[in-house]
Each structure stands twice: as C-alpha cells, then as structure tokens.
Amino acid sequence: MARRERQLLVHPRSAFLQVKCAKCGAERVVYSHCTVTAKCEVCGEVLAEPRGGLALIRGVVVKRLD
C-alpha cells in the first residue's frame, strides 16, 4: 500500500481589509495587523487600532483583499 505524503499548506494570518467607516460611509484599505492607528480620510474617525498583533477594527469590514 502506497503511503501518502502530507503536504503543509501555509496560509498567511494577515491580510488587507477594505473597511467602511460607520460614521460617514467612506471606505479605506487597512492592514489587519497595523502598527499605527488608521483613520478615515474624510471624517477622521478611527478605523483600526494597533494591539500588538491583530488590530482592533472599529469600522465595518466590507471584504478581505487576497
């Protein structure tokens, strides 16, 4: 009986996210593990805050950009 080899599939844990501002509705692309605070370019609302790893996303995630 032939032995199957297991292949390790590596998927990144981070991604770019398209985030919609809850206040004005403008959309911006932010990194899921951002190291600086990402603000809305229109109204200045905070969209993502760094947390030492995965960022705290305060806006609405529209889609993940792969």
Summary of the structure (lengths in Angstrom):
residues: 66
radius of gyration: 16.8
end to end distance: 38.9
largest distance: 64.7
contacts: 148
relative contact order: 0.29
helix: 0%
strand: 36%
